[in-house]
Amino acid sequence: MLKILVSISLVLAMPVRAAEPPATVEPAPAADAAPAVADAPAEVAIDPAARAQASRLAIGVCGTCHGPRGISQQPKFPRLAGQNANYLAAQLHAFHAQTRGDPDAMSYMWGMAGTLDDSTIYALAAYYAAQPTRAGDSGDPAVVARGAAIFKDGIPSESVPPCATCHGADGHGVGDFPRLAGQHAQYILKQLGSFQNGLRNVAIMHGVAQGLNVSEMRAVAAFLQAQP
């Protein structure tokens, strides 16, 4: 972490499941060609300097964990390519404000986002939203099929609604809800665990995750990882 923070200061002069979260963590309060950058989220204007800065930051610093174009190779870290820009901006703001309290957010992103200003946050969100996506590895077809059924139809007997309602039938997200297609299964499992035990304080996801057992969560994660 120290090395990464030092890298940030040099680049900008400024400044996402372990098997089980640490018991001491408390729940959170209420050399590539230059890639394209999408429109600013929430109609926020992004000036050329902020766009250029976001590209340098994404490639030179964030790329260490997330890949220079947002296709991380380590399942511990989420893929950001093609992610909803408004969602990304909201998460960066939560890291900055230290209100997203899952263990990796606290260990990595609180410090990384701590001194990002709004302009850089929106530019980073737009940068990643514009990057091309890629499906992850396909798993056991039977497990993927079970996950697809849960994702699209929910589990009525457990009051689990269809994930597709908010995340889209293709997993690409609806409105400001995040894209999940192509995401690392390990990362999805980690986040579902954080919703289930309250480390991430998102009311709608807390309720959904409570109705899922580990086998069901693994199936949904396997389905999503395999999606383009």
C-alpha positions in Angstrom: 0.0 0.0 0.0 2.8 2.4 0.8 4.4 1.8 -2.6 1.1 2.4 -4.4 0.4 5.6 -2.4 3.9 6.8 -3.2 3.2 6.1 -6.9 0.1 8.1 -6.8 1.8 11.1 -5.4 4.5 10.9 -8.1 2.0 10.5 -10.9 -0.6 13.0 -9.8 0.8 14.9 -6.8 -2.5 13.9 -5.1 -3.9 11.2 -4.5 -12.1 -4.1 -4.2 -13.1 -11.8 -0.7 -10.9 -13.1 1.7 -12.7 -16.3 2.7 -14.2 -14.6 5.8 -14.1 -10.9 6.7 -12.0 -10.0 9.7 -13.9 -10.2 12.9 -12.8 -6.8 14.0 -14.4 -5.0 11.0 -17.5 -3.1 11.9 -20.4 -2.5 9.4 -20.2 0.6 7.4 -22.3 3.7 8.3 -25.9 4.4 6.8 2.1 0.6 -22.7 -1.4 0.8 -24.4 -2.8 3.3 -26.9 -4.9 6.0 -25.3 -8.4 4.5 -24.8 -11.7 6.3 -25.4 -13.5 8.0 -22.5 -17.3 7.9 -22.3 -19.6 10.9 -21.5 -19.5 12.2 -18.0 -21.9 10.5 -15.6 -24.9 12.4 -14.4 -24.3 15.1 -17.1 -21.2 16.3 -15.3 -18.9 18.2 -17.7 -15.3 16.7 -17.8 -12.6 19.0 -19.1 -9.8 17.6 -21.3 -7.2 18.0 -18.5 -9.3 15.8 -16.2 -9.8 13.2 -18.9 -6.0 13.0 -19.5 -5.4 12.8 -15.8 -7.9 10.0 -15.4 -6.2 8.0 -18.2 -2.8 8.4 -16.6 -4.2 7.4 -13.2 -6.1 4.4 -14.6 -3.2 3.1 -16.5 -0.3 4.0 -14.2 -1.9 3.4 -10.8 -5.3 1.8 -10.8 -4.1 -0.6 -13.4 -1.9 -2.3 -10.9 -4.9 -4.1 -9.5 -7.7 -3.5 -12.0 -5.7 -3.7 -15.3 -4.9 -0.6 -17.4 -8.3 -1.0 -19.3 -10.3 -2.3 -16.3 -9.9 -6.0 -17.1 -8.3 -7.2 -13.9 -6.6 -10.6 -14.0 -6.7 -11.2 -10.2 -10.2 -12.3 -9.1 -9.7 -10.5 -5.8 -10.1 -7.2 -7.7 -13.2 -6.3 -9.7 -13.3 -5.7 -13.4 -14.3 -2.1 -14.1 -14.4 -2.1 -17.9 -17.9 -1.2 -19.2 -19.2 -0.5 -15.7 -22.0 2.0 -15.2 -20.4 5.4 -14.9 -22.8 6.7 -12.3 -22.3 3.6 -10.2 -18.6 3.9 -10.4 -18.7 7.5 -9.4 -20.9 6.7 -6.5 -18.5 4.0 -5.2 -15.5 6.3 -5.6 -17.3 8.9 -3.6 -18.2 6.3 -0.9 -14.5 5.2 -0.7 -13.5 8.9 -0.5 -16.0 9.5 2.3 -15.1 6.1 4.0 -18.7 5.0 4.0 -18.3 1.8 2.1 -17.0 -0.5 4.8 -16.2 -3.9 3.4 -12.7 -5.1 4.3 -11.0 -4.5 0.9 -12.6 -1.1 0.6 -11.0 -0.2 3.9 -7.7 -1.8 3.1 -7.2 -0.5 -0.4 -9.7 2.0 -1.6 -10.2 4.3 1.4 -6.6 5.4 1.0 -6.5 5.3 -2.8 -9.6 7.5 -3.2 -9.0 9.6 -0.2 -7.8 12.8 -2.0 -9.6 12.4 -5.3 -11.6 15.4 -6.2 -15.0 15.3 -7.9 -13.6 16.1 -11.3 -11.1 13.2 -11.2 -13.8 10.8 -9.8 -16.1 11.6 -12.7 -13.3 11.3 -15.3 -12.2 7.9 -13.9 -15.8 6.7 -14.0 -16.2 7.8 -17.6 -12.9 6.3 -18.5 -13.8 2.8 -17.3 -17.4 3.0 -18.6 -15.9 3.4 -22.1 -13.6 0.4 -22.0 -14.4 -2.8 -23.9 -15.7 -5.7 -21.9 -14.8 -9.4 -21.8 -16.7 -12.5 -20.5 -14.9 -14.4 -17.8 -14.3 -18.2 -17.7 -17.2 -20.5 -18.0 -17.7 -23.0 -15.2 -19.7 -26.2 -14.7 -22.7 -25.9 -17.2 -25.1 -27.3 -14.6 -24.0 -24.7 -12.0 -24.1 -21.9 -14.6 -27.7 -23.0 -15.6 -28.8 -22.9 -11.9 -27.3 -19.5 -11.5 -29.1 -18.3 -14.6 -32.4 -19.4 -13.3 -31.9 -17.7 -9.9 -30.7 -14.5 -11.7 -33.6 -14.4 -14.0 -36.4 -15.8 -11.9 -35.3 -15.3 -8.3 -36.3 -17.8 -5.6 -39.9 -17.1 -4.7 -40.0 -19.6 -1.8 -37.2 -17.6 -0.1 -38.6 -14.2 -1.2 -35.5 -13.6 -3.4 -36.5 -11.4 -6.3 -35.0 -11.8 -9.8 -31.5 -10.2 -9.9 -32.4 -9.2 -13.5 -34.9 -6.7 -12.3 -32.2 -4.3 -11.3 -29.1 -5.7 -13.2 -30.8 -6.5 -16.5 -31.5 -9.8 -18.2 -28.0 -9.6 -19.7 -26.4 -8.5 -16.4 -25.4 -5.2 -17.9 -27.2 -3.1 -15.3 -30.4 -1.0 -15.4 -30.3 2.7 -14.7 -27.7 3.3 -12.0 -27.5 -0.3 -10.9 -24.1 -1.9 -11.6 -23.1 -4.1 -14.5 -22.3 -7.7 -13.2 -21.7 -9.5 -16.5 -18.2 -10.8 -16.9 -17.3 -10.0 -13.3 -15.0 -12.4 -11.4 -17.1 -15.0 -9.6 -14.8 -14.7 -6.5 -15.5 -11.0 -6.3 -19.2 -11.4 -6.6 -19.2 -14.0 -3.8 -17.2 -11.6 -1.7 -19.7 -8.8 -2.2 -22.7 -11.0 -1.6 -21.1 -12.1 1.7 -20.5 -8.4 2.6 -24.2 -7.6 1.9 -25.3 -10.7 3.9 -23.3 -9.8 7.0 -23.9 -6.0 6.8 -20.4 -4.9 6.0 -21.9 -3.2 3.0 -24.9 -1.2 4.1 -27.1 -1.5 1.0 -30.7 -2.2 2.2 -32.0 -3.9 -0.9 -29.0 -6.1 -1.3 -29.0 -7.0 2.4 -32.5 -8.4 2.0 -31.6 -10.3 -1.2 -28.4 -11.8 0.1 -30.1 -13.0 3.3 -32.3 -15.4 1.2 -29.3 -17.0 -0.6 -27.3 -19.9 0.7 -23.6 -20.4 -0.3 -24.4 -22.9 -3.1 -26.9 -20.5 -4.6 -24.5 -17.6 -4.4 -21.8 -19.6 -6.1 -24.2 -20.5 -8.9 -25.2 -16.9 -9.5 -21.6 -15.8 -9.5 -20.6 -18.6 -12.0 -23.4 -17.5 -14.3 -22.4 -13.9 -14.2 -18.7 -14.5 -14.7 -19.5 -16.3 -18.0 -21.6 -13.5 -19.4 -20.2 -11.1 -22.1 
